Amino acid sequence: MELDNEQNRRDIEQTGSRSDGISSSERNKRQEGSGRNVSLWDFIERGTENLEGAELVRKELSGLDKYFKDNHFDIKKIKEEYKKDPDKDFEQLESGNEADVYALAEKNYRHINKLVQWNAFSNFRRNLNQTPLEFLINKTTLYNYYFPENANNLIGATYRKDKDGENQFNFVFDQQYIEQLLDTDGEPIKATFEEIQNDMEKRGFKVNPKSPTSYTNEDGSAIISDLHLGNVLNGKNGYLYYIDVNIRLKNRELYKDLKEQ
């Protein structure tokens, strides 16, 4: 599977779907996390060629611990620093099994930090068989390719307790804060399923007839799901922003193709 990011940008610009006013330099900054994955893959994959299943997962997690040992994300420390500075603001937006989400503000810039558990939906017990690195490909390489206007920037990693009280490895992403379109009462105006379907068709995806929240691209290689109304924000600039959708490749062999590009 080959991703042509430049052609993708040209196609979207022609349809008008992603002309969101973000400067090229700012977009590149937001996407820089996906560029880091190449060296991360090289580092983590050493010695994993003949591994599979739970053994492969343990090896990747061990490698990830080593890779991020000097970049451990401490959200409590960040909260304390922000609370001390009158020019900064810190707010926890939500907490769940999959992720903790925080809004951070410095002067005129507001952004999101997400602590995302790699195996909340991608665990072997549920037969989804995605390794930590495949999960990272979904959240960065694939997500940033299909939704570059709201790219995930990988900034670190940490551990967080899951619903059973067990410590789980979490990737930490930085993402822009979306200013939503509001009604006269100041409440967000939600996108409709029809608007989402029209926008996704411009991006090369068709809706699953059996599920209005799932889409597949033209060749059937990529699946995007969980596009319920709470995961698609109506920006005040008139464009849709996809914040917590799930992306995966249908065939695991396609992940190897992406790593070799």
C-alpha positions in Angstrom: 0.0 0.0 0.0 1.5 3.3 -1.1 0.4 6.6 0.4 0.8 9.7 -1.9 0.5 12.6 0.5 1.2 15.2 -2.1 -1.4 13.9 -4.5 -3.9 13.5 -1.6 -3.4 17.2 -0.7 -4.0 18.3 -4.3 -7.1 16.2 -4.7 -8.6 17.6 -1.5 -7.7 21.2 -2.4 -9.6 20.7 -5.7 -12.7 19.5 -3.9 -12.4 22.3 -1.2 -12.8 19.8 1.6 -9.6 20.8 3.5 -9.1 24.4 2.7 -9.1 25.2 6.4 -6.8 28.3 6.5 -3.9 26.5 8.3 -0.6 27.7 7.0 1.7 25.1 5.4 4.4 25.6 8.1 1.8 25.1 10.9 0.5 21.9 9.2 4.0 20.6 8.8 4.7 21.2 12.5 1.5 19.3 13.5 2.5 16.4 11.3 6.1 16.1 12.4 5.2 13.3 14.8 4.4 10.9 12.0 7.9 11.6 10.5 9.5 10.4 13.7 7.9 6.9 13.3 10.4 5.8 10.7 13.3 5.8 13.1 11.1 4.5 15.8 10.1 1.5 13.7 13.8 0.8 12.9 14.6 0.9 16.6 11.7 -1.2 17.8 11.7 -3.9 15.1 15.3 -5.1 15.7 15.1 -8.7 16.5 11.3 -9.1 15.9 11.4 -10.6 12.4 10.5 -14.1 13.6 8.2 -13.2 16.4 4.4 -13.1 16.4 1.4 -12.9 18.7 1.9 -12.1 22.4 5.7 -12.6 22.1 5.9 -9.9 19.5 3.8 -7.5 21.5 6.0 -8.0 24.6 9.1 -7.3 22.5 7.6 -4.2 20.9 6.5 -2.8 24.3 10.0 -3.5 25.7 11.5 -1.6 22.8 9.0 1.3 23.2 10.0 1.6 26.9 13.6 2.0 25.9 12.8 4.4 23.1 10.8 6.7 25.3 12.9 6.4 28.5 14.1 10.0 28.2 10.7 11.3 27.1 8.3 10.0 29.7 5.2 12.2 29.7 4.2 13.4 33.2 0.7 15.0 32.9 0.7 15.8 36.7 3.9 17.8 36.4 2.6 19.7 33.3 -0.7 20.5 35.2 1.3 21.9 38.1 3.4 24.1 35.8 0.4 25.4 34.0 -1.5 26.2 37.2 1.4 28.3 38.4 1.5 30.5 35.2 -1.3 33.1 34.8 -0.8 33.1 31.0 -1.5 29.4 30.8 -4.6 27.3 31.2 -5.0 23.5 31.8 -8.3 21.6 31.6 -9.2 17.9 31.6 -11.8 17.4 28.9 -12.6 13.7 29.3 -11.3 10.5 30.7 -12.1 7.0 29.5 -10.9 3.5 28.8 -9.3 4.5 25.6 -7.8 7.9 26.4 -7.5 10.9 28.7 -7.8 14.2 26.9 -6.5 17.6 28.1 -6.8 21.1 26.7 -3.7 23.3 27.2 -3.5 27.0 26.4 -0.5 29.3 26.2 -1.4 33.0 25.4 -3.2 32.8 22.1 -2.5 29.2 21.3 -4.7 26.3 22.5 -4.1 22.7 21.8 -4.9 19.1 22.9 -2.9 16.4 24.6 -4.2 12.9 24.4 -3.0 9.9 26.4 -4.1 7.0 24.3 -4.0 3.3 25.4 -2.6 1.2 22.6 -4.7 -1.9 23.3 -8.0 -0.4 24.4 -9.5 -1.6 21.1 -6.6 -3.5 19.6 -6.0 -6.4 21.9 -5.5 -10.1 21.1 -8.5 -11.2 23.2 -10.8 -9.3 20.9 -9.1 -10.9 17.8 -8.0 -7.5 16.4 -4.4 -8.7 16.5 -2.7 -5.3 16.2 0.6 -4.7 17.8 1.7 -1.5 19.5 3.5 -0.3 16.3 0.6 -1.1 14.1 -1.6 0.9 16.4 0.9 3.8 16.1 0.7 3.5 12.3 -3.1 3.8 12.5 -2.9 6.9 14.8 -0.2 8.8 12.9 0.7 7.6 9.4 -2.8 6.7 8.4 -4.6 9.3 10.4 -2.4 12.1 9.3 -2.6 11.0 5.7 -6.4 11.0 5.6 -7.0 13.9 8.0 -3.9 16.2 7.6 -5.8 19.3 8.8 -6.0 17.8 12.3 -2.8 15.7 12.5 -1.7 13.7 15.5 1.8 14.7 16.6 3.5 12.0 18.7 5.2 13.8 21.6 5.9 11.0 24.1 4.6 8.0 26.1 3.5 7.1 29.5 1.6 4.5 31.6 -2.0 4.8 32.7 -4.2 2.5 34.7 -7.0 0.8 32.7 -10.5 0.0 34.0 -9.1 -3.1 35.7 -6.5 -1.1 37.5 -3.6 -2.4 35.4 -0.9 -0.1 34.1 -1.0 0.1 30.3 1.3 1.7 27.8 -0.1 4.9 26.3 1.1 7.0 23.4 0.8 10.7 23.9 -0.3 12.9 21.0 -0.6 16.6 20.6 -3.4 17.9 18.4 -4.9 21.3 17.6 -7.9 22.6 19.5 -10.9 22.8 17.3 -13.1 26.0 17.6 -16.6 24.7 17.0 -19.5 26.3 15.2 -22.0 27.4 17.8 -25.7 28.2 17.8 -27.3 31.3 19.2 -27.3 29.7 22.7 -23.6 29.0 22.5 -24.0 25.3 22.0 -22.0 23.3 19.4 -23.8 22.6 16.1 -23.3 18.9 15.4 -22.6 17.7 11.9 -25.2 15.4 10.3 -24.6 11.9 9.0 -25.3 13.2 5.5 -22.7 15.9 5.9 -20.1 13.4 7.2 -20.9 11.0 4.3 -20.5 13.7 1.7 -17.2 14.8 3.2 -15.9 11.3 3.5 -16.8 10.6 -0.2 -14.5 13.6 -1.1 -11.8 11.8 0.9 -12.2 8.6 -1.2 -14.4 6.6 1.3 -17.8 5.0 1.0 -20.1 4.4 3.9 -20.8 0.8 5.0 -24.5 0.1 4.1 -24.9 -1.8 7.4 -23.3 0.9 9.6 -23.5 4.7 9.1 -20.4 5.1 11.3 -18.0 2.9 9.2 -16.3 3.7 5.9 -14.0 1.8 3.5 -11.8 3.3 0.8 -12.1 2.4 -2.9 -9.9 -0.6 -2.9 -11.1 -1.9 0.4 -7.6 -1.7 2.1 -8.4 0.9 4.7 -11.3 1.0 7.2 -12.4 4.0 9.2 -14.9 3.4 12.0 -16.5 5.1 15.0 -17.6 8.1 13.0 -20.4 8.9 15.4 -21.5 12.5 15.7 -19.5 13.0 18.9 -16.2 12.2 17.0 -16.8 14.7 14.2 -16.7 18.4 15.0 -18.2 21.1 13.0 -15.5 23.8 12.8 -16.5 27.5 13.0 -14.8 27.8 9.6 -17.4 25.5 8.0 -15.2 22.4 7.7 -15.5 19.0 9.5 -12.8 17.7 11.8 -12.4 14.1 12.8 -11.0 13.7 16.3 -11.3 10.2 17.7 -12.1 7.9 14.7 -10.5 4.5 14.4 -8.4 3.7 11.3 -7.0 0.3 10.4 -5.8 -1.6 7.4 -7.8 -4.7 6.4 -4.8 -6.8 5.7 -1.9 -7.0 8.2 0.5 -7.5 5.3 -0.2 -3.9 4.3 1.5 -2.6 7.4 4.7 -4.2 6.2 4.3 -2.3 2.9 4.0 1.0 4.7 7.1 0.4 6.8 9.2 -0.3 3.7 8.3 2.9 2.0 
